[in-house]
């Protein structure tokens, strides 16, 4: 099972497919998709963190839980957004990933991560998927506050157009 995690982390889609097909040729019953490392991250977390779209697609097809909670409650969508991997985020959202989930450490959502790092394309995608525009982290910061503080003007404009509260 750890082999699938390693293949996903390193972007070895062909190897990952062989591992999963050995478990179930129809990719319906693949225990490897549920394997977690010591940080409770799944292979899907690893693929999305590293931006390996083909691996992420394959894991989703094989039944990986798109909202699996890893270390500190992070999801694969958070991992993709914090690292600027729009293609992975797109597949997660199409598979039903919940953009409103907040992590356990500071109650930040995927939108907080994308906006804070200036990933405008991801901000747009998350807003289109109904991510909560005014979600507050533990410090009371919204994605708009974070994007403003970091100087990401394009993200600020998108968040404002999406109705972000400018009075917080």
ChimeraX attribute file (.defattr): number of C-alpha atoms within 10 A of each C-alpha:
attribute: neighborCount
match mode: 1-to-1
recipient: residues
	/A:1	16
	/A:2	14
	/A:3	15
	/A:4	26
	/A:5	24
	/A:6	16
	/A:7	20
	/A:8	32
	/A:9	24
	/A:10	16
	/A:11	21
	/A:12	16
	/A:13	22
	/A:14	14
	/A:15	16
	/A:16	25
	/A:17	21
	/A:18	13
	/A:19	18
	/A:20	25
	/A:21	16
	/A:22	12
	/A:23	16
	/A:24	14
	/A:25	13
	/A:26	12
	/A:27	17
	/A:28	13
	/A:29	14
	/A:30	21
	/A:31	15
	/A:32	22
	/A:33	22
	/A:34	18
	/A:35	18
	/A:36	18
	/A:37	13
	/A:38	8
	/A:39	10
	/A:40	17
	/A:41	22
	/A:42	30
	/A:43	30
	/A:44	37
	/A:45	30
	/A:46	24
	/A:47	29
	/A:48	35
	/A:49	23
	/A:50	20
	/A:51	25
	/A:52	22
	/A:53	23
	/A:54	21
	/A:55	28
	/A:56	31
	/A:57	21
	/A:58	20
	/A:59	28
	/A:60	18
	/A:61	13
	/A:62	21
	/A:63	16
	/A:64	22
	/A:65	20
	/A:66	22
	/A:67	21
	/A:68	19
	/A:69	19
	/A:70	20
	/A:71	14
	/A:72	15
	/A:73	19
	/A:74	24
	/A:75	29
	/A:76	29
	/A:77	32
	/A:78	27
	/A:79	25
	/A:80	30
	/A:81	30
	/A:82	24
	/A:83	17
	/A:84	23
	/A:85	22
	/A:86	23
	/A:87	19
	/A:88	27
	/A:89	27
	/A:90	19
	/A:91	19
	/A:92	24
	/A:93	17
	/A:94	10
	/A:95	15
	/A:96	12
	/A:97	20
	/A:98	19
	/A:99	22
	/A:100	17
	/A:101	22
	/A:102	22
	/A:103	19
	/A:104	16
	/A:105	12
	/A:106	14
	/A:107	19
	/A:108	25
	/A:109	29
	/A:110	30
	/A:111	34
	/A:112	29
	/A:113	23
	/A:114	29
	/A:115	32
	/A:116	25
	/A:117	20
	/A:118	23
	/A:119	22
	/A:120	23
	/A:121	18
	/A:122	25
	/A:123	29
	/A:124	19
	/A:125	16
	/A:126	24
	/A:127	17
	/A:128	10
	/A:129	17
	/A:130	13
	/A:131	19
	/A:132	20
	/A:133	22
	/A:134	21
	/A:135	21
	/A:136	20
	/A:137	18
	/A:138	12
	/A:139	9
	/A:140	13
	/A:141	17
	/A:142	26
	/A:143	28
	/A:144	29
	/A:145	22
	/A:146	20
	/A:147	27
	/A:148	18
	/A:149	12
	/A:150	14
	/A:151	15
	/A:152	18
	/A:153	16
	/A:154	17
	/A:155	26
	/A:156	25
	/A:157	15
	/A:158	18
	/A:159	25
	/A:160	14
	/A:161	9
	/A:162	16
	/A:163	10
	/A:164	20
	/A:165	13
	/A:166	11
	/A:167	4
	/A:168	11
